[in-house]
């Protein structure tokens, strides 16, 4: 795993994004430790269904009490 440091990532952001678009994970690190990962964004093709969580979420009766 290759870790790109922050200053290098700032200088080469376009190239790192192209790598992510190609399917490669890009790891950004600080002081040699990984802190962030750039990956290709993939949109979900599933449509959202309103009310899908109906009956699964409970809101406490005293939620607004301060």
Long-range contacts (C-beta under 8 A, 24 or more apart in sequence): 1-27, 1-34, 2-27, 3-27, 3-28, 3-29, 3-32, 3-33, 3-34, 4-28, 4-29, 5-29, 5-30, 6-30
